[in-house]
């Protein structure tokens, strides 16, 4: 899948919602897995560091539950799950996204 020029910058504006949705879909996950899911969805330009920055913001906003677990492959991993605040934030994200898509469609067909 080819990404349109500038698509990565546009995606950065919605990454919190995207990451929260991936966490919700999986029930529980960690940063590297989230990055891989985003890349598999066709956004190859998103780097792991960007996702970790988003995860820190989500943690500061109290939208996720974090559990550190030992890993046989290296340092302990942080696993993320949505909390109630995260569920509400994600629902609002999709409401805003749906509104934006609807308004853009109206403008396109003026």
N, C-alpha and C positions, 0 to 999 in steps of 0.2 A: 504494500500500500504506500503510495507516495503522499508525503505530507506537503501541503501547500506552504509556500514561503510565508513565514511569520506566524504559522499555526502554533508553534511552541510558545511564543510570547502570549498568544491568546489563551492557551491552555493554562499558563501559569496563573492567570486570573481566577481560575476555577479549580485549582489543584486541591484545595482543602476539601471541597465537596467530592471530588474524584477519589481522593484517598479515603475519606470517610465511607464512601460507597463500597470501595474494595474491602475495607475492614468489615463492613456490615455483611457483604456477600460471603466472605470467608468465615465470619464468626470470630475469628482470631487470626492474626498474622503478624509478620515482622517486616521491617523496612526493606530488606533485600527482595523479599517476595512481592511486596507492593510495587517496587521498581520494575521487576520482571513483568508483572501483570500489565503495567502501563506501557512498557515497551512492546509486549505481545499485542496490545490493542492498537499498535501502529505509531506510537509516539517515541520513536527511537532516539530523539534528541534530548529526552528528559534523563538527567543523570541522577545517580543515587544520592549525591549530596543535596540536591534540590528536594528530594523526598524527605530526607532526614530533617531539613529545615522546616518543612511543612509539619512533620510529626512533632517537632518541638513546639510549634505554634499551637497545634491541636492540644498538646499536653498543657500548655500555659493557659489555654482557654477552657480547660477542664471539660474536654469533649470525649476523652478516651480513658480507659482503665489500662494501666500498664503493669505487666508482670515480667520480672527478669527471671530468666531460666538459664541454667548452665548449658553450654553447647560442647559437644565432643569435638567440634571443628575449630574452636577458638574461644574468644571471650563470651561471656553471657550475652544472650540476646534479649531485647525488649520485645515482648509480644503485646499487641494492641487489641483492645475490644472497645466497642462503643459503650458509653454510659448513657444515661437518660438525656443529659444535655446534648450529647453527640447525635442521638436519634432525632431530637427536636431540631438541631442545627441542620441536619441532613434533609429533613422534611422541608424546612424553609428554603434550603438551597435549591431543591427540585421545583418548588413553587416559583421561586424567582427565575429559574432557568426556563420553565414553561412559559412564564409571562414574557420573558425576553424573546424567546423563539417566536411566539405569537405576534409580538409587536414588530419584529424584524420581517416576518412574512407579510404583514400589512404594508410596511414601507416598500418592500420589494415589488409589490403589486399595485403601487399607487398609479 
